[in-house]
Amino acid sequence: MSEITSVASRRPAPFARHLHPGLRLPLALLVLWQAASTFGWIDPRFLPPPQDIVLAAWREVHTGELLLHVGASLLRDLTGFTLGTVAGILFGALLGLSNTADRLIGPSFHALKQIAVLAWIPIISVWFGFAETAKVAFVTLAAFLPVALNTTEGMRSLSPQILEVGRSLCLTPTQIFRRARLPAALPSILNGVHLALIYSWLATVGAEYFMAVGPGLGGLIIAGRERFEMDVVMLGVVMLGAIGYALNTLAERVEHRLLRWRDG
């Protein structure tokens, strides 16, 4: 009996056990999708089989079109994200540290933040047209809001008791900010930056879709739709999801490292 148990323990584990839990559902859906395409359960004109999307990817990579669209989207996203993050941190710090600024600007800001970001597209397109500036401005706005809100809350999170201790130790305002207020605000700020990275990517897709001028994954999807090339449309959708997932994973790891550095 012990020999049987020993042999069984040496058997390789099923393939599914070696997979990351998050990959099991996508792979199961992929298998189901392929099976439905093989047995003719779905119309390939509306939902092409996975191999058609792979072939479309190879074709777009070979012509250089896919890299052009991905590069254009990432450049817009990172430019708007950087501008929005810097502006959001500065603006949020102003509201969080200055009661006067909060009284003067805070009510207007909190009223404007209730407006859906997509509602700004017509206004931005009138101001800047459909050029690159309009798209970057829209992405910047989408990134700005969560960073500004979280920075404001983070700067206010330091308890009055800690401030009083700092003053009793004769610490300067700069020392209090560097040693107490900034470390206390860092988790909230990083959470805002993380949200900004997600929102800026979604805004990039929206900007390219509603202001479809120039290269970008949104433009690739629109072009595929107009030519009724559903393999190209699905390729664009897959690339949007893959890049969004990669950006989110990167943000989580950076946030974890920075918070670990702060705690250390």
N, C-alpha and C positions, 0 to 999 in steps of 0.2 A: 504493500500500500504506500509505503514511504517512497519507493522508487517511482511509482506512478505519479505521486505528488511532485517529486523532484523533476520528472520529465515535463509535467504540465507547467511547472513554474518557469522552465527554460524556454517554453514556446514563445515566439514573438507575439507581442500584444497586437490586437487588431489595429488596422491603420487609423481608425477614427480616434483611438486613444492618444495617438501621437499628435493629433491636430489641436491647434489652439481652439478653445471652446467658441470663440467668436467667428471662426472660419467654418464651423460645421453647418450652420444654417445657410450661408451663401453657397457653399458647395452642394448642399442638398437641393437648393433652388436651381442651381446650374444644371444638375443632373436631371431634375424634373423638366426644366426648360428644354434640354436637349432631347429628352424622351418624347415630349409633346411635339417637338419639331419633326422628329424621326417618324413618328406614327401619324403625322398629319392632323394632329388635334388643333393646331393653330395655323392661321394663314401667314405664310412667310412674308407676304407683302406688308403686313402690319407689325409683325414681330418676327424678325429674321432669326434663324438659328445662331447659336454662339459662334460656329465656325465662320459664318459670314461676317460677323463683327471682327473676328481675328483677321480675316482677309482684308477687310476695310482698313484696319489699323496698319497692317503691313503695307498696303497701297499708299495710305496717307503718309506713313513714315518714309517710304521709298521716294515719294515726290517732294518730301520736305514740308508738306502742308501741316501735318500734325504738330511738328516741333514749332513751326511758326505760330500756330494758334495757341499752343500751350505757353510758349514764351511770352506772347502778347498778354494773355490773361494773367500770368504770374507777375509780370511787370506792373500792370495796372493794380493788381491786388496789393503787392508789397509797397508800391508807392503810396497808395491811398491809406494803407494800414499804418505805415510809418508816420505820415503827416497827421493822421487822425489820432494816433497814440500820443505823439508828442504834444499836440494841441490839447488833447483830453487831459493829460497829466498836468499840464500847466494851468488849464482852466479849472480843473477839479481842485488842485492845490490852492488856487486863489479863493474859491468858494469855501473850502474847508478850513482855511487858516484865517480868513478875514470875515468878521461878522458884518462889516460895512458892505463888502462886495456881495455877501450872501443876501443882505437886505435889498440891495439895489438890483442885482442881476438874477438872483436865485428864482424869484417868482416867474420871470419871463422864461428862463431856461426850463423850469419844470413844466411850464405850459407848452413850450415848443416840443419837448420830448414826447408828448402825448400824440404827436402827429406821426402817422406811419411813415417809415422811411421811403417807401415806394411813392408816396404822395408828393415827394419833392422832385421826382423825375421830370414832370412837365415844367416846373419852375426852373430847374437847373438847365433843362434843354433850351428854354427861352433865353436864359442869361448867357449860356456858353455855347449854344448850338449842339450839334451832335459830334463834335470833335473829341479828341482825346482828353482835353481839359474837363469837359463835362463828365466823362466817365470817372476820371480820377477824383473830381469834386464829390461825386455821389458816393464813391467808395470811402473817401475821407470822412464824409458825414456819418456813414454807417459805423465806421470804426471809432469816431469821436465820442458818440453818445455813451456807450457802455464804459469806456475808460474814464470819462469825466464824472459819471455818476459814482463809480466805484472808488475813484480817487477822492472825491468829496467825502464819501462815507468813511473811507479809511483814515483820512486826516482828522476826522472827528472822533475816531474810535478810542483815542488815548484818554484814559480816565483822569479826572481832575486831581485825584490823589497823587498820581505819578507826576503830574505837572507841579504840584505843590512840593513834592520831594525834590524835584530838580531845582526849583527856585531856592529851596532851603539849603541846597548844596552849592548855591551861587553859580549854577551853570548858566551860560549865556543862551539866548534863544537859538543860536546856531547849534550849540552842543545838545540842547534838548531835542531839537529837530533831528539831528543825526543819530543820537543815541537812544532816543525813546520814540518820538513820533513816527519817524520813517520806518523803523522795524515793525511798529504796531500796524502801520498802514500798508505794509508790503503785501500781505496776503490778499487784501481787498483790491489793491492796484493790479496785482498779477492776475487775479480773477477777471478783472475788467479787460486786461490786455488779451487774455485767453478768449473771452467773448468777442472782443474786437476782431481777432484773427478769423473767427468763424463768420461773424457778420460781414466782414469785408469781402470774404470769398463769395458769400451769397450775393452781396451787392455787386460784385464784379460780374457775376452771371446775369443779374438783373439789368445792369447797365448795358452789357453787350447785347442782351435780348431786345431791350426797348430802344436802344440807340445803336442799331446794327450798322455801324460804319467802321470799316477796318477789320483786321484779323482778330481772332479770339475764339474761344470755344463756344460762346454763345452764337457768334456769327457762323461757325461751322455747323451748329445744330440747325440754324435757320436755313442755311444754304441746302443742307440735306433734306429738310422738310419741303422746301420749294421744288426740289428735283425729285421728290418722293423716293429718296434713297434712305430707307429706314435703317440700313446698316450703318450709315454715317451718323444718323441721328442717335442711334443707340451707342455708337462709339463715343460721341460727345458726352452723352449722359454718364457713361461708365468712367470717362476721364474726369469729369466734374466730381463724381463721387470719390474716386480714388485719390485725387489731389486734395479734396476737402478732408478726407480721412487722414492723409499723411500730415497735413498742416495741424489738425487737431492733436494727433499723436505727438508731433514735435512740440506743440505748446504745452502739453501735459508734462513732458519730460523736462523741459526747461523750467517750468513752474516748480516742479518737484525738486530739481537741483537747487534753485535759488532759495526755496524755503528751507531746504536742508542746510544750505550755507548759512542762512540767517540763524537757525536754531543751534548750529554748531558754534 
